Amino acid sequence: MTSSPEGRQPSSPDTPRVGIPERLARRMTMPEQHEYLRSRLSRRGVLRAAGTAGGAGLLSGGAAAPARAAGPALVTAPATASVDGSLVAPFGRHLAFGADPGTQMRVSWQVPFAVRRPYIRVGTEPWELSRKIEAEVRELRTPALSHGLPAVEQFYLHAALGGLRPGTTYYYGVGHDGFDPAEAGRLGTLGTFRTAPRERERFVFTAFGDQGVGYHALANDQLILGQNPSFHLHAGDICYADSTGRGKESDTYDARVWDQFLAQTESVAASVPWMVTTGNHDMEAWYSPEGYGGQLARWSLPDNGPDPRLAPGVYSFTYSNVGVVALDANDVSYEIPANRGYTGGRQTAWLERRLRELRAEPGIDFVVVFFHHCAYSTSTHASDGGVRDAWGELFARHRVDLVINGHNHVYERTDAIRDGEVGRRVPVGGTTDPARDGTVYVTAGGAGKDLYGFGAGVPDSYEGHEDDRESILTFHWTKLRLPDPDRVEWSRVRYTGFSFLAVESEPGSRPRLRVTALADSGERIDHFEVVRTEG
């Protein structure tokens, strides 16, 4: 059954709430939504905190703060503990690479209450954790909103590790006054990570989008852990604390869902760098004009994008022979325009420069780009013409090898696409050379949220159940936010089920990417190879 991309039906007009009337929301940008919400909250007298609540972008005393791209409050002084630190256990650990994955790692975690002097211990042996680094506290305050939800105060902690040795396994523990991970009886709380190798070597990474919290999301996490990935790519719509991703009056935002998500993901993300970018459900109007103040509180990502404080989901890193680029498609989306144009073109200019740099690096064989909205898909949201218009020509010119998207809650994979048309058919088990054939686009949106489907009369077609069609009727979104019908020939693999990608990179004289899609049952539903025979 095809699910509605809205995710929820609008509430009754009689339901008391603090929200944006739908007639206004469809015309408002994220900054305008943010200012409207702050003013509405101020008038209702829901702000009680003294001083500035920087994370929500709100001032006390009922006065609205001036609109600006404010992030969450960064508490540089030690937070005042409200409970005995020995009774507070850290949770929700998640890793991310720094700009140089060989020497830098970011470790993030959460505590349910304020603690004194949080820190991380790190060393190359579990019994030798003498290196101790103070953590940064990012406190995020969310006022009482709608549906009777309470005000929420969350404490996110971050430590930036540098000067690490490439290709080395490290042990770490996170703590605070009263909770020392190096003490006897607490060694079970330690985590590990491995830095990127100095030399090129075979490795595996995994990817998906649209996860949320639930049984299928957890099942995918455990299967991912079994792949022993060097890192994981999450292509947006991370936890769905924002229920619709459109800023409508029917939207319900519950900050506590993030606590559930980070606890769920910890079994993988505490040892596997969890590299995220932002989807439409990750624009949270409560925190900043661009909706990313909450993301800035929760994640520490590479800071080499065009503006890390403005666009936290835009960055790049290299691992072995693969260059990875994360983009924020909210900036160019025609379908959901709340943040369209918010970087003023800086993201696209940075993308062009970064792709050119990666193609000039002799040690980089493959370039993988991931973002949320689909460039090519035939499922519920179909294809976003804004993505194609902004970035399609750049991907073709710089011979991007693989593009990974989410947004549509299915698995769908294209043939190699060149200039918007099929450059080469790539059946299950096929091989393609991007320099000759074009780029393969994968929608990997089956990470855990309710599944979508394909159009009426369009069957699934995957390994062992192939049902090729010469063409499929679908559509793409135009700049006028209208669906424009298409009949396309590039939809090669379709699977309505929970799934994820596992990609193996093999350097050598004939480098290759082996791309595999696995259902949450462990069954293989697709596989193909990307090879490089020329630059």
Summary of the structure (lengths in Angstrom):
residues: 535
radius of gyration: 22.6
end to end distance: 43.6
largest distance: 67.1
contacts: 1974
relative contact order: 0.12
helix: 19%
strand: 30%
